[in-house]
Amino acid sequence: MREENKAMQNYLKHHGIECRVKYIWNGSMKHTWRLYNPDIRWSDELAQQLNDLGFRDFDYKPLGKYSGNGGVFSVCVRGNYSLNPFIAN
């Protein structure tokens, strides 16, 4: 696992969110984090928890009820780039 993904996964785990993490470098969703856990249902509480940690939706809006992918915890978010040492902020 890449260093930035491991750092983000540990950060989220420390805050009670267990998921797979991937930083997207290219394409239409570049510079976003993909957070995914098929065993967790998307909820307002999870959205608020991520908002409180400084994340925003891919279009820079706060996460909400419909941010999850079909009710599953699968989102692309922006924020917390300090955990990726390869990004020049």
C-alpha positions as CSV (number, residue, x, y, z in Angstrom):
1,M,0.0,0.0,0.0
2,R,1.3,3.5,-0.9
3,E,2.5,5.6,2.0
4,E,-0.1,8.3,1.6
5,N,-3.0,5.8,1.6
6,K,-1.6,4.0,4.7
7,A,-1.3,7.4,6.5
8,M,-4.9,8.3,5.7
9,Q,-6.2,4.9,6.6
10,N,-4.5,5.1,10.0
11,Y,-5.8,8.7,10.5
12,L,-9.3,7.6,9.8
13,K,-9.0,4.5,11.9
14,H,-7.8,6.6,14.8
15,H,-11.0,8.6,14.5
16,G,-13.2,5.4,14.4
17,I,-13.7,5.1,10.6
18,E,-12.4,1.8,9.1
19,C,-12.2,1.8,5.3
20,R,-10.0,1.3,2.3
21,V,-8.3,4.4,1.1
22,K,-6.9,5.4,-2.3
23,Y,-5.6,8.8,-3.4
24,I,-6.6,9.4,-7.0
25,W,-3.8,11.1,-9.0
26,N,-5.3,11.3,-12.5
27,G,-8.5,11.7,-14.4
28,S,-11.7,13.6,-13.7
29,M,-11.6,12.8,-10.0
30,K,-7.9,13.7,-9.5
31,H,-6.8,15.0,-6.1
32,T,-9.5,13.2,-4.2
33,W,-9.4,10.4,-1.7
34,R,-11.6,7.4,-2.4
35,L,-12.9,6.0,0.9
36,Y,-14.7,2.7,0.7
37,N,-16.1,0.0,3.0
38,P,-18.8,-2.2,1.6
39,D,-19.7,-3.5,5.0
40,I,-20.8,0.0,6.3
41,R,-24.0,1.7,5.2
42,W,-23.8,5.4,4.4
43,S,-25.5,7.6,7.0
44,D,-25.9,11.2,8.1
45,E,-23.7,10.4,11.1
46,L,-20.9,9.1,9.0
47,A,-21.2,12.1,6.7
48,Q,-21.0,14.5,9.6
49,Q,-18.1,12.7,11.1
50,L,-16.1,13.1,7.9
51,N,-17.2,16.8,7.6
52,D,-15.9,17.3,11.1
53,L,-12.6,15.9,10.1
54,G,-12.3,18.5,7.4
55,F,-13.4,16.5,4.3
56,R,-15.7,17.8,1.6
57,D,-17.4,16.2,-1.3
58,F,-15.5,16.0,-4.7
59,D,-17.2,19.3,-5.7
60,Y,-16.1,21.0,-2.4
61,K,-19.6,20.9,-0.8
62,P,-20.2,19.3,2.7
63,L,-21.0,15.6,2.7
64,G,-24.6,14.8,3.2
65,K,-27.3,12.1,3.0
66,Y,-26.9,11.4,-0.7
67,S,-23.1,11.5,-0.9
68,G,-22.7,7.8,-0.4
69,N,-22.9,5.5,-3.4
70,G,-26.3,3.8,-3.3
71,G,-26.3,3.8,0.5
72,V,-22.9,2.2,0.7
73,F,-19.8,3.9,2.3
74,S,-18.1,4.7,-1.0
75,V,-17.2,8.4,-1.5
76,C,-14.6,10.5,-3.2
77,V,-13.6,13.4,-0.9
78,R,-11.2,16.3,-0.8
79,G,-9.2,17.5,2.2
80,N,-6.5,16.5,4.6
81,Y,-3.8,16.7,1.9
82,S,-1.1,17.1,4.6
83,L,-1.3,13.3,5.0
84,N,0.1,13.0,1.5
85,P,3.7,14.0,1.5
86,F,3.9,13.9,-2.3
87,I,1.5,16.8,-2.8
88,A,2.8,20.3,-2.9
89,N,0.2,22.3,-0.9
